[in-house]
Amino acid sequence: MNVVARVQTYCCPSCGGFIGEAAPIEQVRESITVPAQRIIFDLLSRSIGRAVHRNAIIELMYGGRSDGGPDTADHVVKAQVSQLRRRIEPFGWTISVSRGGSGHLAQWRLIPTEASA
């Protein structure tokens, strides 16, 4: 009999310390139906707790296009992250945002909700 875990424990990728419990990543991923949000989630979930820069997401979403993507790519990504955050919160996940680096570029992290409290 296959049993799907309802909650998994997650640790900090840097120090290995406990950062929280949330639904398994695959379970959350299956609930995401918007392609742009799935791309963002897949990128963030590769390294739970680690920062992903806005430019990395824009490059992944639009890098293969001959026109380089829309002029408003930054706004599109911000809107998709906001909608994705609302989609994953019932599963015990959130996306934290911070400004940093050269030019104050946005950085997002996928973390269990309790870690953001």
Beta strands, then each sheet from edge to edge (+ up, - down):
strand 1: 8-11
strand 2: 18-22
strand 3: 52-53
strand 4: 93-100
strand 5: 105-112
sheet 1: 1+ 2-
sheet 2: 3+ 5- 4+
end
